[in-house]
Amino acid sequence: MTTSADLRIHNLVRLLRAVHDADEPLTRAGVARLLGIGRNTAAALVGELEAAALLHEVPAGATGRGRPTTSLLPHPDGPVAIAADLREDTWTLARIEVGGRLTELASGEHDRTPAVFAEIRAATRRHAGDRLAALGVAVAGPVRHGRRLHISHLDWDDVDLAEHVGDEWPTTVDNDARLAGLAEARRGALRGAGTALHFHIDFDIGGTLLLGGDAQRGAGNIAGEFGHMPLTGSPLWCRCGVQGCWSLQVGTNALLRHVGQEAGHGRGREAGREILARAEAGDARAGRAVDDNAAALGHGLGALANALDPEVITLSGLGVELLRLRRDLIERSCAEKLMRFRRAEPPSILAGTVGEASPLRGAAELAFDTILTPAWLQARLPARPPAGASARASMTARRP
């Protein structure tokens, strides 16, 4: 049975979530309209959140005639989350506050062993302060059952995150491509999309299927390993143990192999960028490497579109550059692999708008998901007197 207290907490969470998700600061009047509640109710809820150091009201700029209102901003003493993005070669740490403002804190290269988690923990301690409420981590590989990490490029097989992440703060760890898709759904090109595919391309390609903005995780939390499907017929063997993985032909490693450079083990990021630059400048060999990457990308997208029927596909990481340099080739290659009846209405292929930090942004959103819950908010709010207690106290105080 839902009580009035349950409803109050529910509306407090809704209000705090609305402020966090908004592109720009909401006004008190605006949040009342958005949530379908009265202005007096909104004022009471905002008052509670300010008393709990979660929101801060400031006068809004004048917008013409009518009663002045206020903007809802993160409280200067409010909770923050820290996000980490672990690439095969580097790591980055950032802080996020209510409303989504993200500030980079630290970054560095690592030795390509799980010892990097100790570096991330140490950096988090340096920046935690007394406001840190949760930590989110993006990793460049699947995380089975939320605990067992596999990064085939680094020969990490079944790394136990419980041993490396620790329990100093509430922590969630997830795949980078999935989190990049989540970031686009929350704050980028996939806002409002029903069925969508997102692909993050770095050393290779990974992706996620999003339904109504929710990234699908599968039974073991490892759905979305599209890069390890034999979509394009590569004769090569992947370090994951499968022959012909799509990821062998898409991404930085594929660019390096095409021009005869060593690929794998998280090396060659700058060399890959140089190949793109040479291709744009007209270098024939680099141009062929980019062509092959783009064609393989398009062919895989077409095959997956046949299976999953997305209304839109977005790309991040190296995918943004491939789309800028070879959009026509990608779209043409995608159409070649679409079933004939689909070709008249192919899915849109768009560059993500969150930017290169999309896995980091997704990790931050994941961390905040552990904060914006009824249980967390209930623990954060000041204790309220039982119903009727204040009235009884007042009557007692008036007795002679």
C-alpha positions as CSV (number, residue, x, y, z in Angstrom):
1,M,0.0,0.0,0.0
2,T,1.4,3.4,-1.0
3,T,1.5,5.9,1.8
4,S,1.6,9.7,1.6
5,A,5.2,9.5,2.7
6,D,6.0,7.1,-0.2
7,L,4.4,9.5,-2.6
8,R,6.4,12.4,-1.2
9,I,9.7,10.5,-1.7
10,H,8.6,9.4,-5.2
11,N,8.0,13.1,-6.1
12,L,11.2,14.2,-4.6
13,V,13.2,11.7,-6.7
14,R,11.2,12.7,-9.8
15,L,12.0,16.4,-9.2
16,L,15.7,15.8,-8.5
17,R,15.9,13.5,-11.6
18,A,14.3,16.2,-13.7
19,V,16.8,18.8,-12.6
20,H,19.7,16.4,-13.2
21,D,18.5,15.4,-16.7
22,A,17.7,18.9,-18.0
23,D,19.8,20.6,-20.6
24,E,19.5,24.0,-18.9
25,P,18.6,24.9,-15.3
26,L,14.9,24.4,-14.6
27,T,12.7,27.0,-12.9
28,R,10.5,26.0,-10.0
29,A,7.5,26.9,-12.2
30,G,9.0,24.8,-15.1
31,V,9.5,21.7,-12.9
32,A,5.9,22.0,-11.6
33,R,4.7,21.9,-15.2
34,L,7.0,19.1,-16.2
35,L,6.0,16.9,-13.3
36,G,2.3,17.8,-13.4
37,I,2.2,19.1,-9.8
38,G,0.9,22.3,-8.3
39,R,3.2,25.2,-7.6
40,N,2.7,25.0,-3.9
41,T,3.7,21.3,-4.0
42,A,6.7,22.1,-6.0
43,A,7.7,24.8,-3.6
44,A,7.4,22.4,-0.7
45,L,9.4,19.7,-2.4
46,V,12.2,22.2,-3.5
47,G,12.3,23.4,0.1
48,E,13.0,19.8,1.4
49,L,15.7,19.3,-1.2
50,E,17.4,22.5,-0.3
51,A,17.2,21.7,3.4
52,A,18.9,18.4,2.5
53,A,21.7,20.3,0.6
54,L,20.6,18.7,-2.7
55,L,19.3,21.8,-4.6
56,H,19.9,25.5,-4.3
57,E,17.3,28.1,-5.5
58,V,18.5,31.3,-7.0
59,P,16.4,34.1,-8.6
60,A,15.8,33.4,-12.3
61,G,16.4,36.0,-14.9
62,A,13.4,38.2,-15.8
63,T,11.3,36.8,-18.6
64,G,8.7,39.5,-18.9
65,R,5.4,40.0,-17.0
66,G,4.3,37.7,-14.3
67,R,5.4,36.5,-10.9
68,P,9.2,36.1,-10.6
69,T,10.5,32.6,-10.3
70,T,13.7,30.8,-9.3
71,S,16.2,28.5,-11.0
72,L,17.1,25.2,-9.4
73,L,20.8,24.6,-9.3
74,P,23.0,22.0,-7.6
75,H,23.7,22.8,-4.0
76,P,27.3,23.8,-3.3
77,D,27.5,21.2,-0.6
78,G,25.5,18.6,-2.5
79,P,26.6,15.1,-3.6
80,V,28.9,14.4,-6.5
81,A,29.8,11.3,-8.4
82,I,33.2,10.5,-9.8
83,A,33.5,8.7,-13.2
84,A,36.5,6.9,-14.6
85,D,37.1,5.8,-18.2
86,L,39.6,3.0,-18.5
87,R,41.0,2.7,-22.1
88,E,43.4,0.0,-23.2
89,D,46.2,2.6,-22.9
90,T,45.0,5.4,-20.7
91,W,42.6,6.4,-17.9
92,T,40.6,9.5,-17.2
93,L,38.8,10.7,-14.0
94,A,36.1,13.3,-13.8
95,R,33.5,14.7,-11.3
96,I,29.8,15.2,-12.1
97,E,27.2,17.0,-10.0
98,V,23.5,17.3,-10.1
99,G,22.6,18.8,-13.4
100,G,25.3,17.0,-15.3
101,R,28.2,19.4,-15.2
102,L,31.3,17.3,-15.7
103,T,34.8,18.4,-14.7
104,E,37.9,16.4,-15.6
105,L,40.1,15.7,-12.6
106,A,43.0,13.6,-13.7
107,S,44.3,11.3,-16.4
108,G,47.3,9.2,-17.2
109,E,48.8,6.2,-19.1
110,H,49.0,2.8,-17.6
111,D,51.0,-0.4,-17.8
112,R,48.2,-2.4,-19.4
113,T,47.8,-4.6,-16.3
114,P,44.9,-4.6,-13.7
115,A,47.3,-2.6,-11.5
116,V,45.7,0.4,-13.1
117,F,42.7,0.0,-10.8
118,A,45.0,0.9,-7.9
119,E,46.0,4.1,-9.7
120,I,42.3,5.0,-10.3
121,R,41.5,4.3,-6.6
122,A,44.4,6.5,-5.5
123,A,43.3,9.4,-7.8
124,T,39.7,9.0,-6.6
125,R,40.8,9.3,-3.0
126,R,42.8,12.5,-3.8
127,H,39.7,14.1,-5.2
128,A,36.9,12.5,-3.2
129,G,36.4,15.0,-0.4
130,D,33.3,14.6,1.8
131,R,30.8,15.0,-1.0
132,L,31.5,11.8,-3.0
133,A,28.4,9.6,-3.1
134,A,29.2,7.1,-5.9
135,L,31.8,6.0,-8.4
136,G,31.2,4.8,-12.0
137,V,33.8,3.1,-14.2
138,A,33.8,2.5,-18.0
139,V,36.0,-0.3,-19.2
140,A,36.9,-1.3,-22.7
141,G,35.6,-4.9,-22.5
142,P,32.6,-6.9,-21.3
143,V,31.9,-7.3,-17.6
144,R,30.3,-10.6,-17.0
145,H,27.7,-10.7,-14.2
146,G,28.9,-7.2,-13.2
147,R,32.1,-8.6,-11.8
148,R,34.3,-10.6,-14.3
149,L,36.1,-8.3,-16.8
150,H,37.5,-9.5,-20.1
151,I,39.7,-7.3,-22.3
152,S,41.1,-9.5,-25.1
153,H,43.4,-6.8,-26.5
154,L,45.3,-6.8,-23.2
155,D,45.0,-10.5,-22.5
156,W,42.8,-9.8,-19.5
157,D,40.7,-12.9,-19.0
158,D,38.2,-13.2,-16.1
159,V,39.7,-10.3,-14.0
160,D,37.8,-10.3,-10.7
161,L,36.8,-6.6,-10.2
162,A,35.9,-7.3,-6.6
163,E,39.6,-7.7,-5.9
164,H,40.6,-4.5,-7.8
165,V,37.9,-2.0,-7.4
166,G,37.4,-2.1,-3.7
167,D,34.4,-1.1,-1.6
168,E,35.4,2.4,-0.3
169,W,32.5,3.9,-2.3
170,P,29.3,2.5,-4.0
171,T,30.8,1.5,-7.4
172,T,29.4,0.4,-10.7
173,V,31.5,-0.9,-13.6
174,D,30.2,-1.3,-17.2
175,N,31.3,-1.6,-20.8
176,D,32.5,1.5,-22.5
177,A,30.4,1.2,-25.7
178,R,27.2,0.6,-23.7
179,L,27.9,3.6,-21.5
180,A,28.7,5.8,-24.6
181,G,25.2,4.8,-25.9
182,L,23.6,5.6,-22.5
183,A,25.3,9.1,-22.7
184,E,23.8,9.7,-26.1
185,A,20.4,8.6,-24.9
186,R,20.5,10.8,-21.8
187,R,22.3,13.9,-23.2
188,G,22.9,13.5,-26.9
189,A,21.7,12.4,-30.3
190,L,19.6,9.5,-29.1
191,R,17.3,11.5,-26.7
192,G,13.8,10.4,-27.4
193,A,14.7,7.5,-29.7
194,G,12.7,4.3,-29.3
195,T,14.8,1.6,-30.9
196,A,18.4,2.6,-31.5
197,L,21.9,1.2,-32.0
198,H,25.0,3.0,-30.8
199,F,28.6,2.0,-31.7
200,H,31.8,3.3,-30.0
201,I,34.9,2.8,-32.1
202,D,38.3,3.0,-30.6
203,F,40.9,0.3,-31.1
204,D,38.0,-1.8,-32.3
205,I,34.2,-1.5,-32.3
206,G,31.7,-2.2,-29.6
207,G,28.0,-1.4,-29.4
208,T,24.7,-1.5,-27.6
209,L,21.0,-1.8,-28.4
210,L,18.9,0.9,-26.7
211,L,15.2,0.5,-26.2
212,G,13.5,3.6,-25.0
213,G,16.8,5.0,-23.8
214,D,17.7,1.8,-21.8
215,A,20.9,0.0,-22.9
216,Q,20.2,-3.7,-23.0
217,R,22.5,-5.9,-20.9
218,G,21.5,-9.5,-21.5
219,A,21.4,-12.4,-19.1
220,G,25.0,-12.1,-18.0
221,N,25.4,-8.3,-18.4
222,I,27.5,-8.9,-21.6
223,A,25.1,-8.1,-24.4
224,G,26.2,-5.9,-27.2
225,E,29.5,-7.6,-28.2
226,F,28.7,-6.9,-31.9
227,G,32.4,-6.5,-32.7
228,H,32.8,-10.2,-32.0
229,M,30.3,-11.3,-34.6
230,P,31.5,-12.6,-38.0
231,L,29.6,-9.9,-40.0
232,T,32.1,-9.1,-42.7
233,G,34.0,-12.4,-43.4
234,S,37.5,-11.5,-42.2
235,P,39.9,-14.5,-42.5
236,L,41.8,-13.3,-39.4
237,W,41.6,-14.8,-35.9
238,C,40.6,-12.5,-33.1
239,R,42.3,-12.5,-29.7
240,C,38.9,-13.3,-28.3
241,G,39.3,-16.8,-29.8
242,V,36.9,-16.4,-32.7
243,Q,37.7,-16.2,-36.4
244,G,36.3,-13.4,-38.5
245,C,35.2,-10.9,-35.9
246,W,33.8,-7.6,-37.3
247,S,36.2,-5.7,-35.0
248,L,39.2,-7.0,-36.9
249,Q,38.2,-4.7,-39.8
250,V,36.9,-1.7,-37.9
251,G,38.8,0.7,-35.7
252,T,42.4,1.8,-35.0
253,N,43.8,-1.7,-35.0
254,A,42.5,-2.4,-38.5
255,L,43.9,0.9,-39.8
256,L,47.3,0.0,-38.4
257,R,47.3,-3.5,-39.9
258,H,46.3,-2.1,-43.3
259,V,49.4,0.0,-43.5
260,G,51.7,-2.7,-42.1
261,Q,52.1,-1.5,-38.6
262,E,51.8,-3.6,-35.5
263,A,48.4,-3.6,-33.9
264,G,47.1,-4.8,-30.5
265,H,47.8,-4.5,-26.8
266,G,46.5,-1.0,-26.6
267,R,49.2,0.6,-28.7
268,G,49.1,2.8,-31.7
269,R,46.4,5.3,-30.9
270,E,48.3,8.3,-32.3
271,A,49.5,6.3,-35.3
272,G,45.9,5.6,-36.1
273,R,45.0,9.3,-35.9
274,E,47.9,10.0,-38.2
275,I,46.5,7.6,-40.8
276,L,43.2,9.5,-40.8
277,A,45.0,12.8,-41.3
278,R,47.1,11.4,-44.2
279,A,44.0,10.0,-45.8
280,E,42.3,13.4,-45.5
281,A,45.4,15.0,-47.1
282,G,45.2,12.6,-50.1
283,D,47.7,9.9,-49.2
284,A,46.6,6.9,-51.3
285,R,47.7,4.1,-49.0
286,A,46.1,5.8,-45.9
287,G,43.0,6.5,-48.0
288,R,42.6,2.8,-48.9
289,A,42.9,1.9,-45.2
290,V,40.2,4.3,-44.3
291,D,38.0,3.1,-47.2
292,D,38.3,-0.5,-46.0
293,N,37.4,0.5,-42.5
294,A,34.4,2.5,-43.6
295,A,33.1,-0.2,-46.0
296,A,33.4,-2.9,-43.2
297,L,31.7,-0.5,-40.8
298,G,28.8,0.0,-43.2
299,H,28.4,-3.7,-44.1
300,G,28.2,-4.6,-40.4
301,L,25.7,-1.9,-39.7
302,G,23.5,-3.1,-42.5
303,A,23.6,-6.7,-41.2
304,L,22.7,-5.6,-37.7
305,A,19.9,-3.3,-39.0
306,N,18.3,-6.3,-40.6
307,A,18.3,-8.1,-37.3
308,L,17.4,-5.3,-34.9
309,D,15.4,-2.8,-36.9
310,P,16.7,0.4,-35.4
311,E,15.2,3.8,-36.3
312,V,18.6,5.4,-35.8
313,I,22.3,4.4,-35.5
314,T,24.8,6.7,-33.8
315,L,28.6,6.5,-33.7
316,S,31.2,7.8,-31.3
317,G,34.9,7.8,-30.9
318,L,36.7,7.1,-34.2
319,G,33.3,6.5,-35.7
320,V,32.7,10.3,-35.8
321,E,35.8,10.8,-37.9
322,L,35.0,7.9,-40.2
323,L,31.6,9.3,-40.8
324,R,33.0,12.8,-41.5
325,L,35.5,11.4,-44.0
326,R,33.6,8.6,-45.6
327,R,29.8,9.1,-45.0
328,D,28.8,8.2,-48.6
329,L,30.8,5.0,-48.5
330,I,29.4,4.0,-45.1
331,E,25.8,4.6,-46.1
332,R,26.3,2.9,-49.5
333,S,27.9,-0.2,-47.8
334,C,25.2,-0.3,-45.2
335,A,22.5,-0.3,-48.0
336,E,24.3,-3.1,-49.8
337,K,23.7,-5.4,-46.8
338,L,20.2,-4.3,-46.1
339,M,17.4,-6.6,-47.2
340,R,15.9,-5.3,-50.5
341,F,12.6,-4.1,-48.9
342,R,14.5,-2.1,-46.3
343,R,16.6,0.0,-48.7
344,A,14.0,2.6,-49.4
345,E,14.0,3.6,-45.7
346,P,17.4,2.8,-44.3
347,P,18.1,3.8,-40.7
348,S,19.7,7.2,-40.2
349,I,23.4,7.0,-39.3
350,L,24.4,10.0,-37.2
351,A,27.5,11.2,-35.4
352,G,27.1,11.2,-31.6
353,T,26.9,14.7,-30.1
354,V,28.3,14.0,-26.6
355,G,31.9,14.0,-27.8
356,E,35.0,11.9,-27.3
357,A,34.2,11.6,-23.5
358,S,31.0,9.7,-24.1
359,P,32.1,6.6,-22.2
360,L,33.2,8.9,-19.3
361,R,29.9,10.7,-19.4
362,G,28.0,7.4,-19.4
363,A,29.9,6.2,-16.4
364,A,29.0,9.4,-14.6
365,E,25.3,8.9,-15.4
366,L,25.6,5.3,-14.2
367,A,27.0,6.5,-10.9
368,F,24.3,9.0,-10.5
369,D,21.7,6.3,-11.1
370,T,22.8,4.9,-7.7
371,I,22.1,8.2,-6.1
372,L,18.8,9.2,-7.5
373,T,16.8,6.5,-5.8
374,P,14.1,6.5,-3.1
375,A,16.4,4.6,-0.6
376,W,19.3,7.0,-1.0
377,L,17.2,10.1,-0.8
378,Q,15.3,8.8,2.2
379,A,18.6,8.4,4.0
380,R,19.8,11.8,3.0
381,L,16.7,13.8,4.1
382,P,16.6,15.3,7.6
383,A,14.4,13.2,9.9
384,R,10.8,14.4,10.0
385,P,8.7,14.3,13.2
386,P,5.8,11.8,13.1
387,A,2.5,13.0,11.8
388,G,0.7,15.1,14.3
389,A,3.8,15.4,16.6
390,S,4.2,19.2,16.0
391,A,0.5,19.8,16.7
392,R,0.7,17.8,20.0
393,A,3.9,19.7,21.0
394,S,2.1,23.0,20.4
395,M,-0.9,22.0,22.5
396,T,1.4,20.8,25.3
397,A,3.3,24.1,25.2
398,R,0.0,26.1,25.7
399,R,-1.1,24.1,28.7
400,P,-0.7,26.0,32.0
